[in-house]
């Protein structure tokens, strides 16, 4: 005879159903993105539209000259960009879930009577200090998330979450960049930098080569103008790639500097480590900084959107809880009576001692 499994009658929900955040949740908690998807769509369009122009106008020209390798390399770079962008946006950056008095994630804790459950504990703040390499750190309390933030963590106002090793909130993709997705963000901007440099070099070389071929029968200026008139998209891509590369490649170099020094954008902008002892998180050499920043980042995870949560209000009328509360009331009344008797005895002793 097969035993029937015990089923609790208490209703439960998943964390993603009540999670208070600005992030967008899809597919019943299986997928979530940043808080500003319209910015993500704008960035995707900036990446995709020039790529389509390259496929339509430049690839046929390379086929004519037998330079099909340019198109193959461009396709591989484009796929790499989309892969790293998707992982960066859809991956948990290291969010620390909020602590809410409205629910409990551990079902067994609901049976423990909460004598001071009416107190809003998010305003109870203590001074917590710890030391890292002779640096004194104070754990900052986040009144929004009701948690003590670890070192290097910060609250993102756009996404309304505390993020471990918070780097910055990227306005181009609308997602926080933290400990778990920083490596993918770094490779994303590196891939975009490679693409812009590649497009700039290939299109410029095409204009130069075609102009040289025509310059044998006409003036150089006329050869260049005829080349551009036959394929005006080439000069558009040159200008586009050069303009954006000034920003993206500079951003890639900046984050490379942050990786080599084991620093975050938030710490750099706020100038946290302009002290004699400098950055305590910096390792002994550059190689160890790279290993620390770009490896083992995806191991730390606090957020589980499919985790069951339980409403403590449904457990108030349980027999165990009611009995515990009655015992507390009886104990408190008993202690009050003992205190009164003790006070009376003290008064009697004092009166006897008086002359």
Secondary structure, 3 states (H helix, E strand, C coil): CCCCCCCCCCCEEEHHHHCCCCCEEECCCCEEECCCHHHHHHHHHHHHHHHHHHHHHHHHHHHHCCCHHHHHHHHHHHHHHHHHHHHHHHCCCCEECCCCCCCECCHHHHHCCCCCCCCCHHHCCCCCEEEECCEEEECCEECCCCEECCCCCEEECCCCEEECCCCEEECCCCEEECCCCHHHHHHHHHHHHHHHHHHHHHHHHHHHHHHHHHCCCCCHHHHHHHHHHHCCHHHHHHHHHHHHHHHHHHHHHHHHHHHHHCCCHHHHHHCCCCCCCCCCCCCCCHHHHHHHHHCCCCCCCCCCCCCEEECHHHHCCCHHHHHHHHHHHHHHHHHHHHHHHHHHHHHHHHHHHCC
